[in-house]
Amino acid sequence: MITSEMVRELCEKQNISIAKLCRCIGQTPQNFNEKLKQNTVSFVEMMAIAEALGVRYEQVFIFPNGEKIELE
């Protein structure tokens, strides 16, 4: 799933519009929608989205043997 799909699904499940989410994270809908379209939402922005909506976002590398390299 690409970033834009994740954000849209999250908003749908949290019953919040993209425009309202943008206001919560201090971005304009025009700017953020362009980032969604180009799939250029940064990790920092994803963390801000998670915080604004009260969910956890993780970015992790997972090896085939289950070993993980995670951000802390």
mmCIF file of the N, C-alpha and C atoms, coordinates in Angstrom:
data_MODEL
# 
_entry.id   MODEL 
# 
loop_
_atom_site.group_PDB 
_atom_site.id 
_atom_site.type_symbol 
_atom_site.label_atom_id 
_atom_site.label_alt_id 
_atom_site.label_comp_id 
_atom_site.label_asym_id 
_atom_site.label_entity_id 
_atom_site.label_seq_id 
_atom_site.pdbx_PDB_ins_code 
_atom_site.Cartn_x 
_atom_site.Cartn_y 
_atom_site.Cartn_z 
_atom_site.occupancy 
_atom_site.B_iso_or_equiv 
_atom_site.pdbx_formal_charge 
_atom_site.auth_seq_id 
_atom_site.auth_comp_id 
_atom_site.auth_asym_id 
_atom_site.auth_atom_id 
_atom_site.pdbx_PDB_model_num 
ATOM 1   N N  . MET A 1 1  ? 0.851   -1.172  0.000  1.00 0.00 ? 1  MET A N  1 
ATOM 2   C CA . MET A 1 1  ? 0.000   0.000   0.000  1.00 0.00 ? 1  MET A CA 1 
ATOM 3   C C  . MET A 1 1  ? 0.899   1.238   0.000  1.00 0.00 ? 1  MET A C  1 
ATOM 4   N N  . ILE A 1 2  ? 0.599   2.182   -0.853 1.00 0.00 ? 2  ILE A N  1 
ATOM 5   C CA . ILE A 1 2  ? 1.404   3.399   -0.898 1.00 0.00 ? 2  ILE A CA 1 
ATOM 6   C C  . ILE A 1 2  ? 0.899   4.394   0.149  1.00 0.00 ? 2  ILE A C  1 
ATOM 7   N N  . THR A 1 3  ? 1.722   5.378   0.426  1.00 0.00 ? 3  THR A N  1 
ATOM 8   C CA . THR A 1 3  ? 1.447   6.344   1.481  1.00 0.00 ? 3  THR A CA 1 
ATOM 9   C C  . THR A 1 3  ? 0.084   7.002   1.334  1.00 0.00 ? 3  THR A C  1 
ATOM 10  N N  . SER A 1 4  ? -0.252  7.444   0.143  1.00 0.00 ? 4  SER A N  1 
ATOM 11  C CA . SER A 1 4  ? -1.528  8.134   -0.041 1.00 0.00 ? 4  SER A CA 1 
ATOM 12  C C  . SER A 1 4  ? -2.704  7.224   0.296  1.00 0.00 ? 4  SER A C  1 
ATOM 13  N N  . GLU A 1 5  ? -2.613  5.962   -0.057 1.00 0.00 ? 5  GLU A N  1 
ATOM 14  C CA . GLU A 1 5  ? -3.677  5.020   0.274  1.00 0.00 ? 5  GLU A CA 1 
ATOM 15  C C  . GLU A 1 5  ? -3.778  4.823   1.783  1.00 0.00 ? 5  GLU A C  1 
ATOM 16  N N  . MET A 1 6  ? -2.624  4.748   2.444  1.00 0.00 ? 6  MET A N  1 
ATOM 17  C CA . MET A 1 6  ? -2.617  4.594   3.899  1.00 0.00 ? 6  MET A CA 1 
ATOM 18  C C  . MET A 1 6  ? -3.288  5.785   4.578  1.00 0.00 ? 6  MET A C  1 
ATOM 19  N N  . VAL A 1 7  ? -2.945  6.987   4.141  1.00 0.00 ? 7  VAL A N  1 
ATOM 20  C CA . VAL A 1 7  ? -3.504  8.195   4.749  1.00 0.00 ? 7  VAL A CA 1 
ATOM 21  C C  . VAL A 1 7  ? -5.005  8.257   4.501  1.00 0.00 ? 7  VAL A C  1 
ATOM 22  N N  . ARG A 1 8  ? -5.422  7.961   3.291  1.00 0.00 ? 8  ARG A N  1 
ATOM 23  C CA . ARG A 1 8  ? -6.862  8.004   2.977  1.00 0.00 ? 8  ARG A CA 1 
ATOM 24  C C  . ARG A 1 8  ? -7.636  6.965   3.793  1.00 0.00 ? 8  ARG A C  1 
ATOM 25  N N  . GLU A 1 9  ? -7.101  5.763   3.912  1.00 0.00 ? 9  GLU A N  1 
ATOM 26  C CA . GLU A 1 9  ? -7.774  4.724   4.696  1.00 0.00 ? 9  GLU A CA 1 
ATOM 27  C C  . GLU A 1 9  ? -7.829  5.110   6.171  1.00 0.00 ? 9  GLU A C  1 
ATOM 28  N N  . LEU A 1 10 ? -6.747  5.665   6.683  1.00 0.00 ? 10 LEU A N  1 
ATOM 29  C CA . LEU A 1 10 ? -6.715  6.108   8.067  1.00 0.00 ? 10 LEU A CA 1 
ATOM 30  C C  . LEU A 1 10 ? -7.790  7.169   8.312  1.00 0.00 ? 10 LEU A C  1 
ATOM 31  N N  . CYS A 1 11 ? -7.882  8.148   7.426  1.00 0.00 ? 11 CYS A N  1 
ATOM 32  C CA . CYS A 1 11 ? -8.891  9.200   7.567  1.00 0.00 ? 11 CYS A CA 1 
ATOM 33  C C  . CYS A 1 11 ? -10.298 8.607   7.526  1.00 0.00 ? 11 CYS A C  1 
ATOM 34  N N  . GLU A 1 12 ? -10.506 7.670   6.623  1.00 0.00 ? 12 GLU A N  1 
ATOM 35  C CA . GLU A 1 12 ? -11.820 7.035   6.514  1.00 0.00 ? 12 GLU A CA 1 
ATOM 36  C C  . GLU A 1 12 ? -12.168 6.305   7.818  1.00 0.00 ? 12 GLU A C  1 
ATOM 37  N N  . LYS A 1 13 ? -11.230 5.556   8.349  1.00 0.00 ? 13 LYS A N  1 
ATOM 38  C CA . LYS A 1 13 ? -11.481 4.801   9.582  1.00 0.00 ? 13 LYS A CA 1 
ATOM 39  C C  . LYS A 1 13 ? -11.622 5.705   10.798 1.00 0.00 ? 13 LYS A C  1 
ATOM 40  N N  . GLN A 1 14 ? -10.989 6.867   10.765 1.00 0.00 ? 14 GLN A N  1 
ATOM 41  C CA . GLN A 1 14 ? -11.079 7.818   11.872 1.00 0.00 ? 14 GLN A CA 1 
ATOM 42  C C  . GLN A 1 14 ? -12.213 8.830   11.656 1.00 0.00 ? 14 GLN A C  1 
ATOM 43  N N  . ASN A 1 15 ? -12.899 8.695   10.513 1.00 0.00 ? 15 ASN A N  1 
ATOM 44  C CA . ASN A 1 15 ? -14.025 9.574   10.175 1.00 0.00 ? 15 ASN A CA 1 
ATOM 45  C C  . ASN A 1 15 ? -13.614 11.054  10.197 1.00 0.00 ? 15 ASN A C  1 
ATOM 46  N N  . ILE A 1 16 ? -12.516 11.342  9.490  1.00 0.00 ? 16 ILE A N  1 
ATOM 47  C CA . ILE A 1 16 ? -12.003 12.707  9.383  1.00 0.00 ? 16 ILE A CA 1 
ATOM 48  C C  . ILE A 1 16 ? -11.676 12.975  7.920  1.00 0.00 ? 16 ILE A C  1 
ATOM 49  N N  . SER A 1 17 ? -11.939 14.179  7.473  1.00 0.00 ? 17 SER A N  1 
ATOM 50  C CA . SER A 1 17 ? -11.618 14.522  6.085  1.00 0.00 ? 17 SER A CA 1 
ATOM 51  C C  . SER A 1 17 ? -10.129 14.834  5.956  1.00 0.00 ? 17 SER A C  1 
ATOM 52  N N  . ILE A 1 18 ? -9.640  14.730  4.740  1.00 0.00 ? 18 ILE A N  1 
ATOM 53  C CA . ILE A 1 18 ? -8.246  15.099  4.463  1.00 0.00 ? 18 ILE A CA 1 
ATOM 54  C C  . ILE A 1 18 ? -8.035  16.568  4.808  1.00 0.00 ? 18 ILE A C  1 
ATOM 55  N N  . ALA A 1 19 ? -9.013  17.412  4.483  1.00 0.00 ? 19 ALA A N  1 
ATOM 56  C CA . ALA A 1 19 ? -8.891  18.845  4.768  1.00 0.00 ? 19 ALA A CA 1 
ATOM 57  C C  . ALA A 1 19 ? -8.748  19.096  6.264  1.00 0.00 ? 19 ALA A C  1 
ATOM 58  N N  . LYS A 1 20 ? -9.541  18.410  7.073  1.00 0.00 ? 20 LYS A N  1 
ATOM 59  C CA . LYS A 1 20 ? -9.444  18.588  8.521  1.00 0.00 ? 20 LYS A CA 1 
ATOM 60  C C  . LYS A 1 20 ? -8.107  18.058  9.039  1.00 0.00 ? 20 LYS A C  1 
ATOM 61  N N  . LEU A 1 21 ? -7.669  16.934  8.509  1.00 0.00 ? 21 LEU A N  1 
ATOM 62  C CA . LEU A 1 21 ? -6.363  16.399  8.884  1.00 0.00 ? 21 LEU A CA 1 
ATOM 63  C C  . LEU A 1 21 ? -5.272  17.426  8.579  1.00 0.00 ? 21 LEU A C  1 
ATOM 64  N N  . CYS A 1 22 ? -5.345  18.052  7.420  1.00 0.00 ? 22 CYS A N  1 
ATOM 65  C CA . CYS A 1 22 ? -4.353  19.064  7.030  1.00 0.00 ? 22 CYS A CA 1 
ATOM 66  C C  . CYS A 1 22 ? -4.296  20.188  8.054  1.00 0.00 ? 22 CYS A C  1 
ATOM 67  N N  . ARG A 1 23 ? -5.457  20.652  8.490  1.00 0.00 ? 23 ARG A N  1 
ATOM 68  C CA . ARG A 1 23 ? -5.484  21.716  9.499  1.00 0.00 ? 23 ARG A CA 1 
ATOM 69  C C  . ARG A 1 23 ? -4.844  21.242  10.804 1.00 0.00 ? 23 ARG A C  1 
ATOM 70  N N  . CYS A 1 24 ? -5.058  19.969  11.160 1.00 0.00 ? 24 CYS A N  1 
ATOM 71  C CA . CYS A 1 24 ? -4.490  19.420  12.398 1.00 0.00 ? 24 CYS A CA 1 
ATOM 72  C C  . CYS A 1 24 ? -2.966  19.360  12.360 1.00 0.00 ? 24 CYS A C  1 
ATOM 73  N N  . ILE A 1 25 ? -2.404  19.176  11.180 1.00 0.00 ? 25 ILE A N  1 
ATOM 74  C CA . ILE A 1 25 ? -0.943  19.058  11.079 1.00 0.00 ? 25 ILE A CA 1 
ATOM 75  C C  . ILE A 1 25 ? -0.295  20.325  10.510 1.00 0.00 ? 25 ILE A C  1 
ATOM 76  N N  . GLY A 1 26 ? -1.086  21.386  10.376 1.00 0.00 ? 26 GLY A N  1 
ATOM 77  C CA . GLY A 1 26 ? -0.543  22.675  9.969  1.00 0.00 ? 26 GLY A CA 1 
ATOM 78  C C  . GLY A 1 26 ? -0.157  22.788  8.507  1.00 0.00 ? 26 GLY A C  1 
ATOM 79  N N  . GLN A 1 27 ? -0.887  22.082  7.641  1.00 0.00 ? 27 GLN A N  1 
ATOM 80  C CA . GLN A 1 27 ? -0.619  22.177  6.203  1.00 0.00 ? 27 GLN A CA 1 
ATOM 81  C C  . GLN A 1 27 ? -1.883  22.595  5.471  1.00 0.00 ? 27 GLN A C  1 
ATOM 82  N N  . THR A 1 28 ? -1.687  23.167  4.308  1.00 0.00 ? 28 THR A N  1 
ATOM 83  C CA . THR A 1 28 ? -2.851  23.507  3.498  1.00 0.00 ? 28 THR A CA 1 
ATOM 84  C C  . THR A 1 28 ? -3.307  22.255  2.749  1.00 0.00 ? 28 THR A C  1 
ATOM 85  N N  . PRO A 1 29 ? -4.609  22.126  2.519  1.00 0.00 ? 29 PRO A N  1 
ATOM 86  C CA . PRO A 1 29 ? -5.088  20.979  1.746  1.00 0.00 ? 29 PRO A CA 1 
ATOM 87  C C  . PRO A 1 29 ? -4.446  20.895  0.363  1.00 0.00 ? 29 PRO A C  1 
ATOM 88  N N  . GLN A 1 30 ? -4.233  22.040  -0.279 1.00 0.00 ? 30 GLN A N  1 
ATOM 89  C CA . GLN A 1 30 ? -3.630  22.039  -1.615 1.00 0.00 ? 30 GLN A CA 1 
ATOM 90  C C  . GLN A 1 30 ? -2.227  21.433  -1.573 1.00 0.00 ? 30 GLN A C  1 
ATOM 91  N N  . ASN A 1 31 ? -1.423  21.875  -0.626 1.00 0.00 ? 31 ASN A N  1 
ATOM 92  C CA . ASN A 1 31 ? -0.049  21.384  -0.506 1.00 0.00 ? 31 ASN A CA 1 
ATOM 93  C C  . ASN A 1 31 ? -0.035  19.899  -0.161 1.00 0.00 ? 31 ASN A C  1 
ATOM 94  N N  . PHE A 1 32 ? -0.841  19.508  0.814  1.00 0.00 ? 32 PHE A N  1 
ATOM 95  C CA . PHE A 1 32 ? -0.823  18.125  1.253  1.00 0.00 ? 32 PHE A CA 1 
ATOM 96  C C  . PHE A 1 32 ? -1.381  17.189  0.188  1.00 0.00 ? 32 PHE A C  1 
ATOM 97  N N  . ASN A 1 33 ? -2.441  17.601  -0.497 1.00 0.00 ? 33 ASN A N  1 
ATOM 98  C CA . ASN A 1 33 ? -2.987  16.765  -1.567 1.00 0.00 ? 33 ASN A CA 1 
ATOM 99  C C  . ASN A 1 33 ? -1.967  16.554  -2.681 1.00 0.00 ? 33 ASN A C  1 
ATOM 100 N N  . GLU A 1 34 ? -1.158  17.559  -2.946 1.00 0.00 ? 34 GLU A N  1 
ATOM 101 C CA . GLU A 1 34 ? -0.092  17.410  -3.948 1.00 0.00 ? 34 GLU A CA 1 
ATOM 102 C C  . GLU A 1 34 ? 0.929   16.372  -3.475 1.00 0.00 ? 34 GLU A C  1 
ATOM 103 N N  . LYS A 1 35 ? 1.266   16.404  -2.183 1.00 0.00 ? 35 LYS A N  1 
ATOM 104 C CA . LYS A 1 35 ? 2.190   15.412  -1.631 1.00 0.00 ? 35 LYS A CA 1 
ATOM 105 C C  . LYS A 1 35 ? 1.593   14.008  -1.719 1.00 0.00 ? 35 LYS A C  1 
ATOM 106 N N  . LEU A 1 36 ? 0.299   13.890  -1.451 1.00 0.00 ? 36 LEU A N  1 
ATOM 107 C CA . LEU A 1 36 ? -0.358  12.586  -1.580 1.00 0.00 ? 36 LEU A CA 1 
ATOM 108 C C  . LEU A 1 36 ? -0.315  12.105  -3.022 1.00 0.00 ? 36 LEU A C  1 
ATOM 109 N N  . LYS A 1 37 ? -0.595  13.005  -3.943 1.00 0.00 ? 37 LYS A N  1 
ATOM 110 C CA . LYS A 1 37 ? -0.610  12.649  -5.363 1.00 0.00 ? 37 LYS A CA 1 
ATOM 111 C C  . LYS A 1 37 ? 0.768   12.186  -5.826 1.00 0.00 ? 37 LYS A C  1 
ATOM 112 N N  . GLN A 1 38 ? 1.814   12.857  -5.345 1.00 0.00 ? 38 GLN A N  1 
ATOM 113 C CA . GLN A 1 38 ? 3.177   12.533  -5.760 1.00 0.00 ? 38 GLN A CA 1 
ATOM 114 C C  . GLN A 1 38 ? 3.837   11.494  -4.856 1.00 0.00 ? 38 GLN A C  1 
ATOM 115 N N  . ASN A 1 39 ? 3.102   11.066  -3.818 1.00 0.00 ? 39 ASN A N  1 
ATOM 116 C CA . ASN A 1 39 ? 3.615   10.087  -2.852 1.00 0.00 ? 39 ASN A CA 1 
ATOM 117 C C  . ASN A 1 39 ? 4.917   10.575  -2.215 1.00 0.00 ? 39 ASN A C  1 
ATOM 118 N N  . THR A 1 40 ? 4.908   11.843  -1.763 1.00 0.00 ? 40 THR A N  1 
ATOM 119 C CA . THR A 1 40 ? 6.101   12.440  -1.171 1.00 0.00 ? 40 THR A CA 1 
ATOM 120 C C  . THR A 1 40 ? 5.870   12.885  0.275  1.00 0.00 ? 40 THR A C  1 
ATOM 121 N N  . VAL A 1 41 ? 4.942   12.248  0.970  1.00 0.00 ? 41 VAL A N  1 
ATOM 122 C CA . VAL A 1 41 ? 4.703   12.563  2.378  1.00 0.00 ? 41 VAL A CA 1 
ATOM 123 C C  . VAL A 1 41 ? 5.896   12.032  3.169  1.00 0.00 ? 41 VAL A C  1 
ATOM 124 N N  . SER A 1 42 ? 6.501   12.883  3.972  1.00 0.00 ? 42 SER A N  1 
ATOM 125 C CA . SER A 1 42 ? 7.718   12.501  4.699  1.00 0.00 ? 42 SER A CA 1 
ATOM 126 C C  . SER A 1 42 ? 7.397   11.683  5.952  1.00 0.00 ? 42 SER A C  1 
ATOM 127 N N  . PHE A 1 43 ? 8.423   11.059  6.488  1.00 0.00 ? 43 PHE A N  1 
ATOM 128 C CA . PHE A 1 43 ? 8.281   10.307  7.731  1.00 0.00 ? 43 PHE A CA 1 
ATOM 129 C C  . PHE A 1 43 ? 7.820   11.235  8.850  1.00 0.00 ? 43 PHE A C  1 
ATOM 130 N N  . VAL A 1 44 ? 8.382   12.425  8.913  1.00 0.00 ? 44 VAL A N  1 
ATOM 131 C CA . VAL A 1 44 ? 8.011   13.396  9.942  1.00 0.00 ? 44 VAL A CA 1 
ATOM 132 C C  . VAL A 1 44 ? 6.531   13.749  9.821  1.00 0.00 ? 44 VAL A C  1 
ATOM 133 N N  . GLU A 1 45 ? 6.061   13.920  8.603  1.00 0.00 ? 45 GLU A N  1 
ATOM 134 C CA . GLU A 1 45 ? 4.638   14.217  8.393  1.00 0.00 ? 45 GLU A CA 1 
ATOM 135 C C  . GLU A 1 45 ? 3.759   13.035  8.789  1.00 0.00 ? 45 GLU A C  1 
ATOM 136 N N  . MET A 1 46 ? 4.207   11.823  8.497  1.00 0.00 ? 46 MET A N  1 
ATOM 137 C CA . MET A 1 46 ? 3.451   10.642  8.903  1.00 0.00 ? 46 MET A CA 1 
ATOM 138 C C  . MET A 1 46 ? 3.370   10.554  10.424 1.00 0.00 ? 46 MET A C  1 
ATOM 139 N N  . MET A 1 47 ? 4.447   10.905  11.103 1.00 0.00 ? 47 MET A N  1 
ATOM 140 C CA . MET A 1 47 ? 4.438   10.913  12.561 1.00 0.00 ? 47 MET A CA 1 
ATOM 141 C C  . MET A 1 47 ? 3.474   11.976  13.088 1.00 0.00 ? 47 MET A C  1 
ATOM 142 N N  . ALA A 1 48 ? 3.434   13.125  12.448 1.00 0.00 ? 48 ALA A N  1 
ATOM 143 C CA . ALA A 1 48 ? 2.505   14.191  12.850 1.00 0.00 ? 48 ALA A CA 1 
ATOM 144 C C  . ALA A 1 48 ? 1.051   13.749  12.657 1.00 0.00 ? 48 ALA A C  1 
ATOM 145 N N  . ILE A 1 49 ? 0.799   13.051  11.566 1.00 0.00 ? 49 ILE A N  1 
ATOM 146 C CA . ILE A 1 49 ? -0.545  12.526  11.304 1.00 0.00 ? 49 ILE A CA 1 
ATOM 147 C C  . ILE A 1 49 ? -0.933  11.540  12.397 1.00 0.00 ? 49 ILE A C  1 
ATOM 148 N N  . ALA A 1 50 ? -0.033  10.641  12.709 1.00 0.00 ? 50 ALA A N  1 
ATOM 149 C CA . ALA A 1 50 ? -0.302  9.643   13.746 1.00 0.00 ? 50 ALA A CA 1 
ATOM 150 C C  . ALA A 1 50 ? -0.602  10.318  15.076 1.00 0.00 ? 50 ALA A C  1 
ATOM 151 N N  . GLU A 1 51 ? 0.196   11.295  15.428 1.00 0.00 ? 51 GLU A N  1 
ATOM 152 C CA . GLU A 1 51 ? -0.013  11.994  16.692 1.00 0.00 ? 51 GLU A CA 1 
ATOM 153 C C  . GLU A 1 51 ? -1.363  12.719  16.693 1.00 0.00 ? 51 GLU A C  1 
ATOM 154 N N  . ALA A 1 52 ? -1.676  13.391  15.593 1.00 0.00 ? 52 ALA A N  1 
ATOM 155 C CA . ALA A 1 52 ? -2.930  14.140  15.505 1.00 0.00 ? 52 ALA A CA 1 
ATOM 156 C C  . ALA A 1 52 ? -4.150  13.226  15.617 1.00 0.00 ? 52 ALA A C  1 
ATOM 157 N N  . LEU A 1 53 ? -4.029  11.995  15.114 1.00 0.00 ? 53 LEU A N  1 
ATOM 158 C CA . LEU A 1 53 ? -5.180  11.085  15.113 1.00 0.00 ? 53 LEU A CA 1 
ATOM 159 C C  . LEU A 1 53 ? -5.123  10.039  16.222 1.00 0.00 ? 53 LEU A C  1 
ATOM 160 N N  . GLY A 1 54 ? -4.098  10.114  17.058 1.00 0.00 ? 54 GLY A N  1 
ATOM 161 C CA . GLY A 1 54 ? -4.019  9.221   18.203 1.00 0.00 ? 54 GLY A CA 1 
ATOM 162 C C  . GLY A 1 54 ? -3.739  7.773   17.850 1.00 0.00 ? 54 GLY A C  1 
ATOM 163 N N  . VAL A 1 55 ? -2.926  7.576   16.811 1.00 0.00 ? 55 VAL A N  1 
ATOM 164 C CA . VAL A 1 55 ? -2.527  6.225   16.412 1.00 0.00 ? 55 VAL A CA 1 
ATOM 165 C C  . VAL A 1 55 ? -1.002  6.153   16.409 1.00 0.00 ? 55 VAL A C  1 
ATOM 166 N N  . ARG A 1 56 ? -0.474  4.959   16.245 1.00 0.00 ? 56 ARG A N  1 
ATOM 167 C CA . ARG A 1 56 ? 0.978   4.767   16.197 1.00 0.00 ? 56 ARG A CA 1 
ATOM 168 C C  . ARG A 1 56 ? 1.398   4.488   14.758 1.00 0.00 ? 56 ARG A C  1 
ATOM 169 N N  . TYR A 1 57 ? 2.499   5.087   14.336 1.00 0.00 ? 57 TYR A N  1 
ATOM 170 C CA . TYR A 1 57 ? 3.064   4.844   13.015 1.00 0.00 ? 57 TYR A CA 1 
ATOM 171 C C  . TYR A 1 57 ? 4.475   4.338   13.216 1.00 0.00 ? 57 TYR A C  1 
ATOM 172 N N  . GLU A 1 58 ? 4.819   3.260   12.535 1.00 0.00 ? 58 GLU A N  1 
ATOM 173 C CA . GLU A 1 58 ? 6.151   2.682   12.656 1.00 0.00 ? 58 GLU A CA 1 
ATOM 174 C C  . GLU A 1 58 ? 6.796   2.569   11.287 1.00 0.00 ? 58 GLU A C  1 
ATOM 175 N N  . GLN A 1 59 ? 8.082   2.805   11.267 1.00 0.00 ? 59 GLN A N  1 
ATOM 176 C CA . GLN A 1 59 ? 8.868   2.585   10.059 1.00 0.00 ? 59 GLN A CA 1 
ATOM 177 C C  . GLN A 1 59 ? 9.978   1.626   10.458 1.00 0.00 ? 59 GLN A C  1 
ATOM 178 N N  . VAL A 1 60 ? 10.065  0.499   9.770  1.00 0.00 ? 60 VAL A N  1 
ATOM 179 C CA . VAL A 1 60 ? 10.977  -0.548  10.213 1.00 0.00 ? 60 VAL A CA 1 
ATOM 180 C C  . VAL A 1 60 ? 11.471  -1.362  9.019  1.00 0.00 ? 60 VAL A C  1 
ATOM 181 N N  . PHE A 1 61 ? 12.712  -1.810  9.095  1.00 0.00 ? 61 PHE A N  1 
ATOM 182 C CA . PHE A 1 61 ? 13.231  -2.792  8.147  1.00 0.00 ? 61 PHE A CA 1 
ATOM 183 C C  . PHE A 1 61 ? 13.138  -4.149  8.821  1.00 0.00 ? 61 PHE A C  1 
ATOM 184 N N  . ILE A 1 62 ? 12.611  -5.147  8.117  1.00 0.00 ? 62 ILE A N  1 
ATOM 185 C CA . ILE A 1 62 ? 12.486  -6.488  8.674  1.00 0.00 ? 62 ILE A CA 1 
ATOM 186 C C  . ILE A 1 62 ? 13.158  -7.479  7.732  1.00 0.00 ? 62 ILE A C  1 
ATOM 187 N N  . PHE A 1 63 ? 14.129  -8.201  8.249  1.00 0.00 ? 63 PHE A N  1 
ATOM 188 C CA . PHE A 1 63 ? 14.846  -9.201  7.469  1.00 0.00 ? 63 PHE A CA 1 
ATOM 189 C C  . PHE A 1 63 ? 14.003  -10.479 7.352  1.00 0.00 ? 63 PHE A C  1 
ATOM 190 N N  . PRO A 1 64 ? 14.285  -11.309 6.350  1.00 0.00 ? 64 PRO A N  1 
ATOM 191 C CA . PRO A 1 64 ? 13.532  -12.565 6.191  1.00 0.00 ? 64 PRO A CA 1 
ATOM 192 C C  . PRO A 1 64 ? 13.525  -13.439 7.446  1.00 0.00 ? 64 PRO A C  1 
ATOM 193 N N  . ASN A 1 65 ? 14.587  -13.352 8.258  1.00 0.00 ? 65 ASN A N  1 
ATOM 194 C CA . ASN A 1 65 ? 14.643  -14.153 9.473  1.00 0.00 ? 65 ASN A CA 1 
ATOM 195 C C  . ASN A 1 65 ? 13.906  -13.512 10.650 1.00 0.00 ? 65 ASN A C  1 
ATOM 196 N N  . GLY A 1 66 ? 13.265  -12.361 10.415 1.00 0.00 ? 66 GLY A N  1 
ATOM 197 C CA . GLY A 1 66 ? 12.496  -11.686 11.454 1.00 0.00 ? 66 GLY A CA 1 
ATOM 198 C C  . GLY A 1 66 ? 13.249  -10.584 12.188 1.00 0.00 ? 66 GLY A C  1 
ATOM 199 N N  . GLU A 1 67 ? 14.558  -10.507 11.990 1.00 0.00 ? 67 GLU A N  1 
ATOM 200 C CA . GLU A 1 67 ? 15.343  -9.448  12.626 1.00 0.00 ? 67 GLU A CA 1 
ATOM 201 C C  . GLU A 1 67 ? 14.859  -8.088  12.118 1.00 0.00 ? 67 GLU A C  1 
ATOM 202 N N  . LYS A 1 68 ? 14.822  -7.091  13.005 1.00 0.00 ? 68 LYS A N  1 
ATOM 203 C CA . LYS A 1 68 ? 14.309  -5.776  12.647 1.00 0.00 ? 68 LYS A CA 1 
ATOM 204 C C  . LYS A 1 68 ? 15.357  -4.687  12.892 1.00 0.00 ? 68 LYS A C  1 
ATOM 205 N N  . ILE A 1 69 ? 15.322  -3.682  12.049 1.00 0.00 ? 69 ILE A N  1 
ATOM 206 C CA . ILE A 1 69 ? 16.041  -2.437  12.281 1.00 0.00 ? 69 ILE A CA 1 
ATOM 207 C C  . ILE A 1 69 ? 14.967  -1.374  12.372 1.00 0.00 ? 69 ILE A C  1 
ATOM 208 N N  . GLU A 1 70 ? 14.827  -0.800  13.582 1.00 0.00 ? 70 GLU A N  1 
ATOM 209 C CA . GLU A 1 70 ? 13.724  0.121   13.823 1.00 0.00 ? 70 GLU A CA 1 
ATOM 210 C C  . GLU A 1 70 ? 14.230  1.489   14.258 1.00 0.00 ? 70 GLU A C  1 
ATOM 211 N N  . LEU A 1 71 ? 13.415  2.487   14.007 1.00 0.00 ? 71 LEU A N  1 
ATOM 212 C CA . LEU A 1 71 ? 13.670  3.811   14.557 1.00 0.00 ? 71 LEU A CA 1 
ATOM 213 C C  . LEU A 1 71 ? 13.163  3.825   15.988 1.00 0.00 ? 71 LEU A C  1 
ATOM 214 N N  . GLU A 1 72 ? 13.820  4.546   16.832 1.00 0.00 ? 72 GLU A N  1 
ATOM 215 C CA . GLU A 1 72 ? 13.386  4.631   18.230 1.00 0.00 ? 72 GLU A CA 1 
ATOM 216 C C  . GLU A 1 72 ? 13.032  6.035   18.600 1.00 0.00 ? 72 GLU A C  1 
# 
